[in-house]
Amino acid sequence: MPQALPPSPPKPIQTPAPYVTPSAVAFEQAGEAITASAASPLPIGEVSYRAARPAALDSVLEPGRALAIVAQQHGRLSLTLEGGGTIDLPVEPGLTVLPFAVAGISAGAPDFAPALTLLD
């Protein structure tokens, strides 16, 4: 029976980008997980949102990192993106968070008015 090697001490995680997905750094070698600690924190895939701003339909918006939509009924929205182009999409009742930099929002019907929040 082969003898197991002694465990090696955890090595600090170094990230080449502002964030790295956990699966990219969780394992140093096949079968050897790096433990997370204060000295060697495991980064998350996306930085948390730090601010929220209300957004109004049919207005020019300063884009955020994401858009939160709280709808009471089914409806449709047309999102104009910061880099150009639009996305038409259905909206279900409840909370929806979309990771889009939105520069404008219009509703598909005049009676559809969800609560809109830009997240930064």
Beta strands, then each sheet from edge to edge (+ up, - down):
strand 1: 27-29
strand 2: 32-33
strand 3: 52-55
strand 4: 66-71
strand 5: 75-81
strand 6: 86-91
strand 7: 94-98
strand 8: 102-107
strand 9: 115-119
sheet 1: 1+ 2-
sheet 2: 3+ 9- 4+ 7-
sheet 3: 6+ 5- 8+
end
